[in-house]
Amino acid sequence: MRRALLLALLLAALPAAAQEWLPKGQAELQLLDKVTARISVLRATVGQPAQFGTLTVRVTACNARPSDEVPDAAAFLEISDSRRPNGFQEVFRGWMFANAPGVSMLEHPVYDLRVLDCK
């Protein structure tokens, strides 16, 4: 509920022209394995699952701002972890913003994930 409220406030504060987003076909995600300190960039096609460690990341939408506006990207992600028991594998579902990663974050003991861009 708190995330939805923050997102609504963020969108309400933007001017009408800045709320236009262009749909894209691929998300560029940065992932951190906190155990090994390994940082990786994952390119995930919208609608197709992508793997990183025990995570399965499915991007259902990826939008970017037009080129004449301040660059930003937003992706709707569904993330599951194969190490969790069946029926409880989903660890994140929602929008992530490249320019505001703190608005909506993956809370996971091993992995961090953020949106870099939509292409």
N, C-alpha and C positions, 0 to 999 in steps of 0.2 A: 504494500500500500504506500509506503514511504517513497519508494522509487517512482511509482506512478505519479505521485504528487509532485516530486521534484521535476520529472519530465514535463508534466503539464505546465508548471511554473516557468521552466526554461523555454518551452515553445511559445507560451503566452508573451514572454518578454521580447521575443524576436519580432522585428518588423515584418509585415506581410510579404514583402518581396524576398526576404531572406528565408522564408519557409518553403520555397520551391526546391525540390530535390529531383535529381535525374536518376532513374533506375539504371543499375549497372549489372554486369553478369558475373563478376568475380570480386571476392573480398580478399584483401591482403591483411593477414593477422600476424601479430607478433606474440610468440609464446615463450614463456620462461619456465624451465624446469628448476624449481627451487632447490632440489637435492643436488643436482649436478652443476647448477649455475649456467646451464646451456640456454642460450637465446636462439630461437629459430623463427624464420618467417615462413608462414604457411599461406599458400594461395588456394583458396577454396571456391569452387564454382557454385553459384547459387543453385540450390535444389539437390546438390550431391553431397553425401557425407565425406568428410576428410578426417584422417586419423593423426593424432599426435600423442605418443605414449599410450596411456590408458583412456584418453579422451577421444570421443567421436564428436566432431563439430559439424553441424548442419546449418548452413546459411540459407535462410528462407527469403531474405531481401537484403539488398545492398544498394544504398543510394549515396550519391555525391552531389555537392553543390555545383551549379553552373560555373564555367571557367571565369566569368566576369565578377564572381563573388569571392568572399574569403573562403579558402579551401577548407572543406570538412567532409567527413564521411560518416554514415550511420548504417549499421547492419543489425538485422534481427537474427539472433543466434539461438540455436537449441543445442545444448552441450550435455553429453552424458558421459559417465565414467564406468567402464566395464568392471572395475574392482568393487563397486557397490552392489549390494544384493539386488536380485531381480525385483522389479517394481519400484525401486528407489534409485535408479541409475541416473536420472536427470539431475544435473547439478546447477544448471542455469538455463533460463529461457527469457529472452527480452532483447531490448534495443541496447546497443553500445555505440557511443559516439567517439570519434577519433579526437576531437578537440575538447572533450569533457569526459575523460575516462572514469572520473570519480562519481559520475552521476549514476552509473549502473555497472557493477563490477562482478566478475566471477570470484566467488569466495571458495577457494579450494586449498587444502593443505600442501599440495605438491606443485600445482601449476598456477601461473598467472597468464592472462590473455588480454590483449587489447587490439582494437581495430586501428590499422594504419591508414588504409585507403580502400576505395571501391573503384574498380576499373572495368 
